[in-house]
């Protein structure tokens, strides 16, 4: 059965003494260590939450900056397109002006060539008239008379052409 001897009492006394001594010597350092550890864990969690909220704020800020940059890029593209359209219109207008100048120049050149051809025709016609007149009259007409008759004939031909138009 159970034997309650002196050893049991000494053992209980040793255990109680050891608990008191350990409590006096180790309790404060162990509780301080545990409190410090709990504080470090809490600080780490607080720091992590702070970093997380700061990262969220930066993400939102960067998203806003990205949207602003995108809007600015779109505005620049739109402005460049508008400038390109204006420049295209200027080039087209310049081309039209050049074409109109070329057409006017070609028309003037055509009219000048037409007048030159008409003068040559009149001179040839006058020579033919003089030759025919000489043949019909049977004598040679003087040069001054020749020019006078040819001018009168050409003037009549010219007036009759003007009436037709």
Residue pairs with C-beta under 8 A, 6 or more apart in sequence:
122 150
122 154
122 157
125 150
125 153
125 154
125 157
126 146
126 147
126 150
126 151
126 153
126 154
127 150
129 149
129 150
129 153
130 141
130 146
130 149
130 150
133 141
133 149
134 140
134 141
141 149
